[in-house]
Amino acid sequence: MTVDPQNIMWAGFGVGLGVYWFFHGFRELKSSRIIQNTPTSRIATGAVGTDVEISGRVMCDRDKWVTAPISGRSAVFYAIEIEQLVRRKNSSHWVKIDEFFSDKGFYLDDDSGALALVMVEGAAIKKKKGRKVRFRMRSKDMATMPANLLLALTMNAGQLKSFKVKHGKWWDSREYRFIEWAITPDETIYVLGYADSGLRTVLKRKPKMATYLEAKKQIESDPDRHERFDRDEDGELSVEEVEAGAARLAVELESKYSEKQVEERVPKTKMVFKKQKGKPFFISNMAEADLIKHLSLMATLKLWGGPVVSVAGAAYILFVFSGQ
């Protein structure tokens, strides 16, 4: 009996994938029950230091809106997921290899008199159907990428761990898919996570070098900024004044909130949501009932489908080797 090593490899992969799906299904089921059993709290009255569920409107001033790189629509925040097409003998599937965000997070207001700051990295982001925008390309066709997407990838190269912005050779057949998810101004967002307090670690930000250089250029070329950063009021900007001003302006350029706005919002910010080890952390623009339904469905598929895939892969391997 002739054995195809590639089939053995994919059967082994199926065994591992099935096991992963099975245990991940339990996590999805647990998450859906946590969401279902956690009542929605008001930001002003929620219990800090515990798992809290809130729903609020995203806050962002118009001059700090960003342009989503694929759709081109105005947004408060966007995320880009990067997937690579993995091919095998009789089928293919997409695998997520990277992602990046336009910003570290955003404020939520639920009209309770207090605000919540949501730091996105590490969250499980669940999106409404139809809100995702995709762009697909081969590595050798980098020139076909939308200019705004290429710029966003270049500016956020430091966030990327696997994907590299470079033109592939003519024989390079790797295929990528970029998926955009954007939060529009005043959109209502659902969050479930560990509610921390205090903004000390959040406010200690070091801007990117590219942003610092852009800020320095703006200060040197804009007379209106001369007066703002001329600390000794002698009518001239010294090297030290330019550097200090650029460091301050760079933070403002990278943030969707100015320094003044942050100072106004810090006293009102009761909760800070960010990834905590061993704690659930969900961000979604779906209604809570729809999110629970989605997680329950995925849990069911994985709990039943995982064992089927694993058993099928293991059965194939046993069949092949028993026929040797």
C-alpha positions as CSV (number, residue, x, y, z in Angstrom):
1,M,0.0,0.0,0.0
2,T,1.4,3.4,-1.1
3,V,1.3,6.0,1.7
4,D,1.1,9.7,0.9
5,P,3.2,11.4,3.6
6,Q,1.2,14.6,3.1
7,N,-2.1,12.8,3.9
8,I,-0.5,11.5,7.1
9,M,0.6,15.0,8.0
10,W,-2.9,16.5,7.5
11,A,-4.5,13.6,9.4
12,G,-2.2,14.4,12.3
13,F,-3.1,18.1,12.0
14,G,-6.8,17.1,12.1
15,V,-6.3,15.2,15.3
16,G,-4.6,18.2,17.0
17,L,-7.2,20.7,15.5
18,G,-10.1,18.6,16.8
19,V,-8.6,18.5,20.3
20,Y,-8.1,22.2,20.2
21,W,-11.7,22.8,19.0
22,F,-13.1,20.6,21.7
23,F,-11.4,22.4,24.6
24,H,-11.9,25.8,23.0
25,G,-15.6,24.9,22.8
26,F,-15.7,24.6,26.5
27,R,-14.2,28.0,26.8
28,E,-16.8,29.5,24.4
29,L,-19.6,27.8,26.5
30,K,-18.2,29.1,29.7
31,S,-17.9,32.6,28.2
32,S,-21.5,32.5,27.0
33,R,-22.7,31.5,30.5
34,I,-20.6,34.2,32.2
35,I,-22.2,36.9,29.9
36,Q,-25.6,35.5,30.5
37,N,-25.2,35.4,34.2
38,T,-23.5,38.9,34.6
39,P,-26.1,41.7,34.8
40,T,-25.3,44.9,32.9
41,S,-24.0,47.6,35.2
42,R,-23.9,51.4,35.0
43,I,-20.4,52.7,34.9
44,A,-21.0,55.1,37.9
45,T,-22.3,52.3,40.1
46,G,-20.5,49.2,38.9
47,A,-18.3,47.3,41.3
48,V,-14.6,48.1,40.5
49,G,-12.3,45.2,41.2
50,T,-14.7,42.5,39.8
51,D,-15.9,41.3,36.4
52,V,-18.3,43.9,35.1
53,E,-20.6,44.1,32.1
54,I,-21.3,47.6,30.6
55,S,-22.8,49.0,27.4
56,G,-22.0,52.6,26.3
57,R,-21.5,55.1,23.5
58,V,-18.0,55.5,22.2
59,M,-16.6,59.1,22.8
60,C,-14.4,60.8,20.3
61,D,-14.2,64.4,19.1
62,R,-14.5,64.9,15.4
63,D,-11.0,66.2,14.8
64,K,-9.7,62.9,16.2
65,W,-11.6,60.6,13.9
66,V,-9.5,58.3,11.7
67,T,-10.1,56.9,8.2
68,A,-10.5,53.1,8.1
69,P,-7.9,51.9,5.6
70,I,-9.9,49.5,3.5
71,S,-13.5,51.0,3.5
72,G,-12.3,54.6,3.7
73,R,-15.1,55.4,6.2
74,S,-14.8,57.7,9.2
75,A,-14.2,55.8,12.4
76,V,-13.3,56.3,16.0
77,F,-11.2,53.1,16.0
78,Y,-10.4,50.2,13.7
79,A,-8.8,46.8,13.8
80,I,-7.2,45.0,10.9
81,E,-6.9,41.2,11.1
82,I,-4.5,39.5,8.6
83,E,-5.2,36.0,7.4
84,Q,-3.1,33.7,5.2
85,L,-4.6,31.0,2.9
86,V,-3.3,27.5,3.8
87,R,-3.8,25.0,1.0
88,R,-3.8,21.2,1.2
89,K,-4.4,18.5,-1.3
90,N,-8.2,18.7,-1.5
91,S,-9.1,21.9,0.4
92,S,-7.9,25.1,1.8
93,H,-8.6,27.4,4.8
94,W,-7.7,30.8,6.2
95,V,-5.5,31.1,9.3
96,K,-5.2,34.3,11.3
97,I,-1.5,35.3,11.4
98,D,-1.5,38.9,12.7
99,E,-3.5,42.0,13.7
100,F,-3.1,45.6,14.6
101,F,-5.3,48.4,16.0
102,S,-5.5,52.1,15.1
103,D,-5.2,53.0,18.8
104,K,-4.8,51.6,22.2
105,G,-8.4,52.0,23.1
106,F,-11.4,54.4,23.7
107,Y,-13.7,55.9,26.2
108,L,-17.3,54.8,26.8
109,D,-20.1,56.9,28.2
110,D,-23.4,55.4,29.4
111,D,-24.9,58.7,30.7
112,S,-24.4,57.6,34.3
113,G,-22.1,60.5,35.1
114,A,-18.9,58.4,34.8
115,L,-16.7,57.1,32.0
116,A,-14.9,53.8,31.2
117,L,-11.6,53.5,29.4
118,V,-11.3,50.3,27.3
119,M,-7.8,49.1,26.3
120,V,-8.4,46.8,23.3
121,E,-5.3,44.6,23.1
122,G,-5.9,41.0,24.2
123,A,-9.7,41.3,24.0
124,A,-11.9,38.8,22.3
125,I,-13.6,41.0,19.7
126,K,-17.0,39.9,18.4
127,K,-18.4,41.7,15.4
128,K,-21.8,42.0,13.8
129,K,-22.2,40.3,10.5
130,G,-21.9,42.6,7.5
131,R,-19.7,45.1,9.4
132,K,-16.4,43.5,8.3
133,V,-14.7,44.7,5.1
134,R,-12.2,42.5,3.3
135,F,-9.3,42.9,0.9
136,R,-7.6,39.9,-0.7
137,M,-4.3,39.8,-2.5
138,R,-1.2,37.7,-3.4
139,S,2.2,38.5,-2.0
140,K,3.5,39.3,-5.4
141,D,0.7,41.8,-6.1
142,M,1.5,44.2,-3.2
143,A,1.1,47.1,-5.7
144,T,-2.7,46.3,-5.9
145,M,-3.1,47.1,-2.1
146,P,-5.2,50.2,-1.4
147,A,-2.8,53.1,-0.5
148,N,-4.5,53.7,2.9
149,L,-4.1,50.1,3.9
150,L,-0.4,50.0,2.8
151,L,0.2,53.2,4.8
152,A,-1.5,51.8,7.9
153,L,0.5,48.6,7.7
154,T,3.7,50.6,7.3
155,M,2.9,52.9,10.2
156,N,2.0,50.0,12.5
157,A,4.8,47.6,11.4
158,G,5.9,47.5,15.0
159,Q,2.6,45.8,16.1
160,L,3.0,43.1,13.4
161,K,4.6,39.8,14.5
162,S,4.3,37.6,11.4
163,F,3.3,39.7,8.4
164,K,5.9,41.8,6.7
165,V,5.2,44.6,4.3
166,K,7.3,43.7,1.3
167,H,6.8,42.8,-2.4
168,G,7.0,39.0,-3.0
169,K,8.8,37.5,-6.0
170,W,6.8,36.7,-9.2
171,W,6.7,33.1,-8.2
172,D,5.4,33.8,-4.6
173,S,2.0,32.2,-4.4
174,R,1.2,33.2,-0.8
175,E,-2.3,34.7,-0.5
176,Y,-3.5,37.1,2.2
177,R,-6.8,38.5,3.4
178,F,-7.1,41.7,5.3
179,I,-10.3,42.1,7.4
180,E,-11.3,45.5,8.7
181,W,-13.6,46.1,11.7
182,A,-14.3,49.7,12.5
183,I,-16.2,51.5,15.3
184,T,-18.2,54.4,14.0
185,P,-18.7,57.7,16.0
186,D,-21.3,57.4,18.7
187,E,-21.7,53.6,18.2
188,T,-22.8,51.6,21.2
189,I,-20.3,49.0,22.4
190,Y,-20.7,46.1,24.8
191,V,-17.8,45.2,27.1
192,L,-17.4,42.4,29.7
193,G,-14.2,42.3,31.6
194,Y,-12.3,42.9,34.9
195,A,-12.9,46.6,35.9
196,D,-9.7,48.1,37.2
197,S,-9.3,51.6,38.6
198,G,-6.8,54.3,38.0
199,L,-5.1,55.6,34.9
200,R,-1.5,55.9,35.9
201,T,-0.2,53.1,33.6
202,V,-2.4,54.2,30.8
203,L,-1.2,57.8,30.7
204,K,2.5,56.9,30.7
205,R,2.9,56.6,26.9
206,K,5.9,56.9,24.8
207,P,5.1,58.0,21.2
208,K,6.5,56.3,18.1
209,M,9.7,57.9,16.6
210,A,7.8,58.6,13.3
211,T,5.1,60.5,15.2
212,Y,7.8,62.4,17.1
213,L,9.5,63.5,13.9
214,E,6.2,64.5,12.3
215,A,5.4,66.6,15.5
216,K,8.8,68.2,15.3
217,K,8.3,69.1,11.7
218,Q,4.9,70.6,12.4
219,I,6.3,72.8,15.2
220,E,9.2,74.1,13.1
221,S,6.9,74.9,10.1
222,D,3.8,76.3,11.9
223,P,4.1,79.8,13.3
224,D,1.0,79.2,15.5
225,R,2.9,76.4,17.3
226,H,5.9,78.6,18.0
227,E,4.0,80.6,20.5
228,R,2.6,77.5,22.2
229,F,6.0,75.9,22.8
230,D,8.0,79.0,23.4
231,R,8.4,78.5,27.1
232,D,10.7,81.5,27.8
233,E,8.6,83.8,25.5
234,D,11.6,85.2,23.8
235,G,10.1,84.9,20.3
236,E,12.5,82.1,19.3
237,L,12.4,78.3,19.7
238,S,15.5,76.7,21.2
239,V,16.5,73.2,20.4
240,E,15.3,72.1,23.9
241,E,11.9,73.8,23.4
242,V,11.4,72.1,20.0
243,E,12.3,68.7,21.4
244,A,10.1,69.1,24.5
245,G,7.2,70.4,22.4
246,A,7.6,67.6,19.9
247,A,7.4,65.0,22.6
248,R,4.2,66.6,24.0
249,L,2.6,67.1,20.6
250,A,3.5,63.5,19.5
251,V,1.4,62.1,22.3
252,E,-1.5,64.2,21.2
253,L,-1.2,63.1,17.6
254,E,-1.2,59.4,18.5
255,S,-4.1,59.8,20.9
256,K,-7.7,60.4,19.9
257,Y,-7.9,62.8,22.9
258,S,-5.9,65.9,23.4
259,E,-4.0,66.4,26.7
260,K,-6.7,68.9,27.8
261,Q,-9.5,66.4,27.1
262,V,-7.6,63.6,29.0
263,E,-7.2,65.9,32.0
264,E,-11.0,66.6,31.9
265,R,-11.9,62.9,31.6
266,V,-9.5,61.4,34.1
267,P,-11.6,62.5,37.1
268,K,-14.7,61.0,35.5
269,T,-13.1,57.7,34.6
270,K,-14.2,55.1,37.1
271,M,-13.3,51.9,35.2
272,V,-10.4,50.8,33.1
273,F,-10.9,47.5,31.1
274,K,-7.7,45.7,29.9
275,K,-6.6,42.2,29.5
276,Q,-6.1,40.4,32.8
277,K,-4.8,36.9,33.1
278,G,-7.5,34.4,33.8
279,K,-10.3,36.9,33.4
280,P,-12.9,37.1,30.5
281,F,-12.5,40.2,28.3
282,F,-15.0,40.7,25.5
283,I,-15.7,43.7,23.2
284,S,-18.6,43.6,20.8
285,N,-20.9,45.8,18.7
286,M,-23.5,43.0,18.9
287,A,-26.5,43.1,21.2
288,E,-25.9,41.0,24.3
289,A,-28.6,38.4,23.3
290,D,-27.0,38.0,19.8
291,L,-23.5,37.7,21.4
292,I,-24.7,34.9,23.7
293,K,-26.4,33.1,20.8
294,H,-23.2,33.4,18.7
295,L,-21.0,32.0,21.4
296,S,-23.4,29.2,22.2
297,L,-23.6,28.1,18.6
298,M,-19.8,28.2,18.2
299,A,-19.4,26.2,21.4
300,T,-21.8,23.5,20.2
301,L,-20.1,23.2,16.8
302,K,-16.7,22.9,18.4
303,L,-17.7,20.5,21.1
304,W,-19.3,18.1,18.6
305,G,-17.1,18.8,15.6
306,G,-13.8,18.6,17.4
307,P,-14.1,15.0,18.4
308,V,-15.4,14.1,14.9
309,V,-12.3,15.6,13.2
310,S,-9.9,14.1,15.8
311,V,-11.5,10.6,15.5
312,A,-11.5,10.8,11.7
313,G,-7.8,11.8,11.6
314,A,-6.8,9.1,14.1
315,A,-8.8,6.5,12.2
316,Y,-7.1,7.3,8.9
317,I,-3.6,7.1,10.5
318,L,-4.5,3.7,12.1
319,F,-5.9,2.4,8.8
320,V,-2.8,3.4,6.9
321,F,-0.4,1.8,9.4
322,S,-2.4,-1.3,9.9
323,G,-2.2,-1.9,6.2
324,Q,1.6,-1.8,6.1
